[in-house]
Amino acid sequence: MSDEMNDEKAATRSKVRGRIGVDGAAPRWPRMRNLLIIAGDGVGVAVLIAALALIASHGSALDFMVAATGR
């Protein structure tokens, strides 16, 4: 019975090591993914702010369309 439990513990440890890494450090890809998501959100917000500022600087939608088409 104790051999069976030791085998289960060893299997669980190897699974955990595979997820965490051999030296105990967490893998860096999830962190990198999170940083890229945050950077992408920041760029998206900056583009939206720039678009709103451009639209607001021309007064109305008609003025914006006239300025955008150059007529």
N, CA, C and O atoms as CSV, one atom per row, in Angstrom:
chain,resi,resn,atom,element,x,y,z
A,1,MET,N,N,0.822,-1.194,0.000
A,1,MET,CA,C,0.000,0.000,0.000
A,1,MET,C,C,0.867,1.260,0.000
A,1,MET,O,O,0.556,2.222,-0.702
A,2,SER,N,N,1.947,1.264,0.778
A,2,SER,CA,C,2.789,2.454,0.828
A,2,SER,C,C,3.556,2.649,-0.486
A,2,SER,O,O,3.836,3.785,-0.869
A,3,ASP,N,N,3.897,1.565,-1.176
A,3,ASP,CA,C,4.563,1.696,-2.478
A,3,ASP,C,C,3.635,2.351,-3.497
A,3,ASP,O,O,4.059,3.158,-4.324
A,4,GLU,N,N,2.371,1.985,-3.414
A,4,GLU,CA,C,1.387,2.571,-4.311
A,4,GLU,C,C,1.265,4.080,-4.078
A,4,GLU,O,O,1.206,4.856,-5.032
A,5,MET,N,N,1.227,4.488,-2.820
A,5,MET,CA,C,1.119,5.906,-2.484
A,5,MET,C,C,2.379,6.651,-2.908
A,5,MET,O,O,2.298,7.778,-3.396
A,6,ASN,N,N,3.540,6.033,-2.725
A,6,ASN,CA,C,4.785,6.677,-3.142
A,6,ASN,C,C,4.820,6.863,-4.653
A,6,ASN,O,O,5.295,7.888,-5.142
A,7,ASP,N,N,4.322,5.882,-5.392
A,7,ASP,CA,C,4.275,6.004,-6.848
A,7,ASP,C,C,3.352,7.147,-7.266
A,7,ASP,O,O,3.669,7.903,-8.184
A,8,GLU,N,N,2.212,7.268,-6.588
A,8,GLU,CA,C,1.283,8.349,-6.902
A,8,GLU,C,C,1.904,9.714,-6.593
A,8,GLU,O,O,1.751,10.663,-7.362
A,9,LYS,N,N,2.603,9.800,-5.464
A,9,LYS,CA,C,3.257,11.055,-5.091
A,9,LYS,C,C,4.343,11.411,-6.102
A,9,LYS,O,O,4.479,12.573,-6.485
A,10,ALA,N,N,5.101,10.437,-6.527
A,10,ALA,CA,C,6.160,10.684,-7.504
A,10,ALA,C,C,5.576,11.130,-8.839
A,10,ALA,O,O,6.126,12.016,-9.494
A,11,ALA,N,N,4.473,10.525,-9.241
A,11,ALA,CA,C,3.831,10.921,-10.498
A,11,ALA,C,C,3.299,12.339,-10.403
A,11,ALA,O,O,3.408,13.115,-11.353
A,12,THR,N,N,2.723,12.677,-9.256
A,12,THR,CA,C,2.199,14.027,-9.064
A,12,THR,C,C,3.330,15.046,-9.071
A,12,THR,O,O,3.194,16.118,-9.661
A,13,ARG,N,N,4.429,14.726,-8.428
A,13,ARG,CA,C,5.573,15.648,-8.408
A,13,ARG,C,C,6.117,15.884,-9.801
A,13,ARG,O,O,6.454,17.015,-10.150
A,14,SER,N,N,6.209,14.834,-10.605
A,14,SER,CA,C,6.746,15.013,-11.954
A,14,SER,C,C,5.805,15.863,-12.806
A,14,SER,O,O,6.265,16.644,-13.639
A,15,LYS,N,N,4.500,15.722,-12.607
A,15,LYS,CA,C,3.555,16.560,-13.348
A,15,LYS,C,C,3.707,18.020,-12.947
A,15,LYS,O,O,3.689,18.910,-13.797
A,16,VAL,N,N,3.856,18.261,-11.655
A,16,VAL,CA,C,3.993,19.631,-11.167
A,16,VAL,C,C,5.306,20.229,-11.658
A,16,VAL,O,O,5.339,21.392,-12.061
A,17,ARG,N,N,6.383,19.458,-11.633
A,17,ARG,CA,C,7.664,19.954,-12.130
A,17,ARG,C,C,7.580,20.302,-13.601
A,17,ARG,O,O,8.187,21.275,-14.048
A,18,GLY,N,N,6.832,19.515,-14.357
A,18,GLY,CA,C,6.689,19.799,-15.780
A,18,GLY,C,C,5.968,21.103,-16.023
A,18,GLY,O,O,6.268,21.803,-16.991
A,19,ARG,N,N,5.028,21.443,-15.170
A,19,ARG,CA,C,4.292,22.695,-15.331
A,19,ARG,C,C,5.094,23.886,-14.831
A,19,ARG,O,O,5.093,24.946,-15.457
A,20,ILE,N,N,5.778,23.717,-13.707
A,20,ILE,CA,C,6.489,24.835,-13.085
A,20,ILE,C,C,7.861,25.037,-13.713
A,20,ILE,O,O,8.291,26.176,-13.894
A,21,GLY,N,N,8.538,23.981,-14.039
A,21,GLY,CA,C,9.899,24.056,-14.553
A,21,GLY,C,C,10.809,23.252,-13.660
A,21,GLY,O,O,10.459,22.949,-12.520
A,22,VAL,N,N,11.959,22.909,-14.162
A,22,VAL,CA,C,12.858,22.020,-13.416
A,22,VAL,C,C,13.417,22.722,-12.191
A,22,VAL,O,O,13.523,22.112,-11.127
A,23,ASP,N,N,13.778,23.995,-12.318
A,23,ASP,CA,C,14.402,24.698,-11.197
A,23,ASP,C,C,13.391,25.354,-10.261
A,23,ASP,O,O,13.793,26.055,-9.332
A,24,GLY,N,N,12.111,25.152,-10.474
A,24,GLY,CA,C,11.090,25.711,-9.599
A,24,GLY,C,C,10.573,27.059,-10.046
A,24,GLY,O,O,9.627,27.586,-9.460
A,25,ALA,N,N,11.179,27.628,-11.080
A,25,ALA,CA,C,10.719,28.934,-11.579
A,25,ALA,C,C,9.513,28.738,-12.490
A,25,ALA,O,O,9.419,27.752,-13.221
A,26,ALA,N,N,8.618,29.674,-12.433
A,26,ALA,CA,C,7.432,29.610,-13.299
A,26,ALA,C,C,7.848,29.898,-14.738
A,26,ALA,O,O,8.786,30.664,-14.962
A,27,PRO,N,N,7.183,29.312,-15.698
A,27,PRO,CA,C,7.518,29.603,-17.092
A,27,PRO,C,C,7.273,31.071,-17.431
A,27,PRO,O,O,6.371,31.694,-16.871
A,28,ARG,N,N,8.053,31.614,-18.326
A,28,ARG,CA,C,7.922,33.045,-18.593
A,28,ARG,C,C,6.932,33.370,-19.700
A,28,ARG,O,O,6.594,34.541,-19.874
A,29,TRP,N,N,6.452,32.390,-20.455
A,29,TRP,CA,C,5.514,32.691,-21.530
A,29,TRP,C,C,4.199,33.276,-21.038
A,29,TRP,O,O,3.705,34.215,-21.662
A,30,PRO,N,N,3.602,32.782,-19.957
A,30,PRO,CA,C,2.363,33.439,-19.478
A,30,PRO,C,C,2.599,34.897,-19.087
A,30,PRO,O,O,1.745,35.749,-19.328
A,31,ARG,N,N,3.745,35.185,-18.489
A,31,ARG,CA,C,4.052,36.578,-18.135
A,31,ARG,C,C,4.215,37.420,-19.392
A,31,ARG,O,O,3.709,38.539,-19.474
A,32,MET,N,N,4.929,36.866,-20.372
A,32,MET,CA,C,5.149,37.593,-21.621
A,32,MET,C,C,3.813,37.841,-22.328
A,32,MET,O,O,3.579,38.926,-22.861
A,33,ARG,N,N,2.939,36.828,-22.328
A,33,ARG,CA,C,1.632,36.978,-22.948
A,33,ARG,C,C,0.838,38.088,-22.260
A,33,ARG,O,O,0.200,38.903,-22.928
A,34,ASN,N,N,0.876,38.119,-20.939
A,34,ASN,CA,C,0.154,39.153,-20.197
A,34,ASN,C,C,0.701,40.539,-20.505
A,34,ASN,O,O,-0.068,41.490,-20.646
A,35,LEU,N,N,2.024,40.664,-20.610
A,35,LEU,CA,C,2.618,41.960,-20.941
A,35,LEU,C,C,2.227,42.401,-22.348
A,35,LEU,O,O,1.959,43.580,-22.579
A,36,LEU,N,N,2.195,41.463,-23.283
A,36,LEU,CA,C,1.800,41.804,-24.649
A,36,LEU,C,C,0.330,42.218,-24.721
A,36,LEU,O,O,-0.032,43.120,-25.476
A,37,ILE,N,N,-0.503,41.560,-23.937
A,37,ILE,CA,C,-1.923,41.930,-23.899
A,37,ILE,C,C,-2.079,43.342,-23.343
A,37,ILE,O,O,-2.845,44.140,-23.884
A,38,ILE,N,N,-1.366,43.650,-22.281
A,38,ILE,CA,C,-1.437,44.986,-21.680
A,38,ILE,C,C,-0.914,46.037,-22.662
A,38,ILE,O,O,-1.503,47.110,-22.796
A,39,ALA,N,N,0.195,45.729,-23.349
A,39,ALA,CA,C,0.743,46.675,-24.325
A,39,ALA,C,C,-0.245,46.891,-25.475
A,39,ALA,O,O,-0.438,48.021,-25.923
A,40,GLY,N,N,-0.860,45.826,-25.944
A,40,GLY,CA,C,-1.848,45.951,-27.017
A,40,GLY,C,C,-3.050,46.774,-26.592
A,40,GLY,O,O,-3.570,47.575,-27.368
A,41,ASP,N,N,-3.487,46.575,-25.366
A,41,ASP,CA,C,-4.605,47.384,-24.853
A,41,ASP,C,C,-4.214,48.860,-24.782
A,41,ASP,O,O,-5.015,49.737,-25.105
A,42,GLY,N,N,-2.997,49.121,-24.364
A,42,GLY,CA,C,-2.520,50.512,-24.299
A,42,GLY,C,C,-2.476,51.165,-25.663
A,42,GLY,O,O,-2.868,52.322,-25.816
A,43,VAL,N,N,-1.999,50.426,-26.660
A,43,VAL,CA,C,-1.958,50.966,-28.021
A,43,VAL,C,C,-3.376,51.203,-28.531
A,43,VAL,O,O,-3.640,52.221,-29.170
A,44,GLY,N,N,-4.282,50.280,-28.256
A,44,GLY,CA,C,-5.670,50.447,-28.680
A,44,GLY,C,C,-6.315,51.672,-28.071
A,44,GLY,O,O,-7.023,52.411,-28.755
A,45,VAL,N,N,-6.075,51.889,-26.799
A,45,VAL,CA,C,-6.630,53.070,-26.126
A,45,VAL,C,C,-6.031,54.341,-26.717
A,45,VAL,O,O,-6.747,55.321,-26.921
A,46,ALA,N,N,-4.734,54.339,-26.994
A,46,ALA,CA,C,-4.089,55.523,-27.582
A,46,ALA,C,C,-4.668,55.829,-28.964
A,46,ALA,O,O,-4.881,56.994,-29.299
A,47,VAL,N,N,-4.924,54.800,-29.762
A,47,VAL,CA,C,-5.507,55.011,-31.090
A,47,VAL,C,C,-6.921,55.576,-30.965
A,47,VAL,O,O,-7.293,56.483,-31.710
A,48,LEU,N,N,-7.704,55.051,-30.038
A,48,LEU,CA,C,-9.058,55.574,-29.846
A,48,LEU,C,C,-9.044,57.028,-29.394
A,48,LEU,O,O,-9.849,57.832,-29.865
A,49,ILE,N,N,-8.145,57.367,-28.494
A,49,ILE,CA,C,-8.048,58.753,-28.025
A,49,ILE,C,C,-7.641,59.670,-29.176
A,49,ILE,O,O,-8.183,60.766,-29.322
A,50,ALA,N,N,-6.692,59.224,-29.986
A,50,ALA,CA,C,-6.258,60.034,-31.127
A,50,ALA,C,C,-7.406,60.220,-32.122
A,50,ALA,O,O,-7.594,61.315,-32.652
A,51,ALA,N,N,-8.172,59.155,-32.376
A,51,ALA,CA,C,-9.296,59.267,-33.311
A,51,ALA,C,C,-10.364,60.219,-32.769
A,51,ALA,O,O,-10.913,61.030,-33.514
A,52,LEU,N,N,-10.649,60.119,-31.495
A,52,LEU,CA,C,-11.637,61.033,-30.900
A,52,LEU,C,C,-11.155,62.479,-30.930
A,52,LEU,O,O,-11.939,63.394,-31.182
A,53,ALA,N,N,-9.871,62.683,-30.676
A,53,ALA,CA,C,-9.329,64.040,-30.713
A,53,ALA,C,C,-9.392,64.600,-32.125
A,53,ALA,O,O,-9.694,65.779,-32.314
A,54,LEU,N,N,-9.108,63.761,-33.119
A,54,LEU,CA,C,-9.172,64.212,-34.512
A,54,LEU,C,C,-10.596,64.558,-34.912
A,54,LEU,O,O,-10.840,65.568,-35.572
A,55,ILE,N,N,-11.527,63.717,-34.509
A,55,ILE,CA,C,-12.936,63.976,-34.832
A,55,ILE,C,C,-13.426,65.238,-34.107
A,55,ILE,O,O,-14.125,66.062,-34.696
A,56,ALA,N,N,-13.064,65.380,-32.851
A,56,ALA,CA,C,-13.525,66.532,-32.068
A,56,ALA,C,C,-12.918,67.830,-32.565
A,56,ALA,O,O,-13.532,68.887,-32.423
A,57,SER,N,N,-11.729,67.777,-33.142
A,57,SER,CA,C,-11.082,69.008,-33.599
A,57,SER,C,C,-11.761,69.586,-34.834
A,57,SER,O,O,-11.566,70.761,-35.146
A,58,HIS,N,N,-12.558,68.782,-35.547
A,58,HIS,CA,C,-13.219,69.262,-36.753
A,58,HIS,C,C,-14.682,69.625,-36.524
A,58,HIS,O,O,-15.374,69.994,-37.473
A,59,GLY,N,N,-15.154,69.533,-35.331
A,59,GLY,CA,C,-16.496,70.010,-35.017
A,59,GLY,C,C,-17.574,68.964,-35.202
A,59,GLY,O,O,-18.072,68.422,-34.215
A,60,SER,N,N,-17.942,68.667,-36.407
A,60,SER,CA,C,-19.033,67.724,-36.628
A,60,SER,C,C,-18.567,66.614,-37.564
A,60,SER,O,O,-17.465,66.657,-38.110
A,61,ALA,N,N,-19.420,65.638,-37.733
A,61,ALA,CA,C,-19.083,64.523,-38.599
A,61,ALA,C,C,-18.957,64.978,-40.048
A,61,ALA,O,O,-18.111,64.476,-40.788
A,62,LEU,N,N,-19.789,65.916,-40.450
A,62,LEU,CA,C,-19.724,66.423,-41.820
A,62,LEU,C,C,-18.407,67.158,-42.064
A,62,LEU,O,O,-17.776,66.991,-43.107
A,63,ASP,N,N,-18.000,67.974,-41.087
A,63,ASP,CA,C,-16.721,68.670,-41.203
A,63,ASP,C,C,-15.570,67.678,-41.264
A,63,ASP,O,O,-14.616,67.869,-42.018
A,64,PHE,N,N,-15.661,66.635,-40.482
A,64,PHE,CA,C,-14.607,65.621,-40.481
A,64,PHE,C,C,-14.528,64.939,-41.834
A,64,PHE,O,O,-13.433,64.709,-42.347
A,65,MET,N,N,-15.674,64.610,-42.422
A,65,MET,CA,C,-15.684,63.934,-43.729
A,65,MET,C,C,-15.108,64.859,-44.804
A,65,MET,O,O,-14.373,64.411,-45.683
A,66,VAL,N,N,-15.441,66.135,-44.731
A,66,VAL,CA,C,-14.911,67.116,-45.702
A,66,VAL,C,C,-13.400,67.200,-45.558
A,66,VAL,O,O,-12.681,67.216,-46.558
A,67,ALA,N,N,-12.912,67.254,-44.326
A,67,ALA,CA,C,-11.467,67.339,-44.105
A,67,ALA,C,C,-10.767,66.048,-44.525
A,67,ALA,O,O,-9.659,66.092,-45.060
A,68,ALA,N,N,-11.400,64.905,-44.290
A,68,ALA,CA,C,-10.782,63.631,-44.625
A,68,ALA,C,C,-10.691,63.441,-46.139
A,68,ALA,O,O,-9.716,62.873,-46.629
A,69,THR,N,N,-11.687,63.905,-46.877
A,69,THR,CA,C,-11.679,63.723,-48.320
A,69,THR,C,C,-10.932,64.851,-49.027
A,69,THR,O,O,-10.600,64.714,-50.204
A,70,GLY,N,N,-10.664,65.943,-48.355
A,70,GLY,CA,C,-9.934,67.055,-48.936
A,70,GLY,C,C,-10.753,67.914,-49.881
A,70,GLY,O,O,-10.182,68.629,-50.704
A,71,ARG,N,N,-12.061,67.864,-49.789
A,71,ARG,CA,C,-12.912,68.669,-50.678
A,71,ARG,C,C,-13.346,69.942,-50.017
A,71,ARG,O,O,-14.066,70.737,-50.621
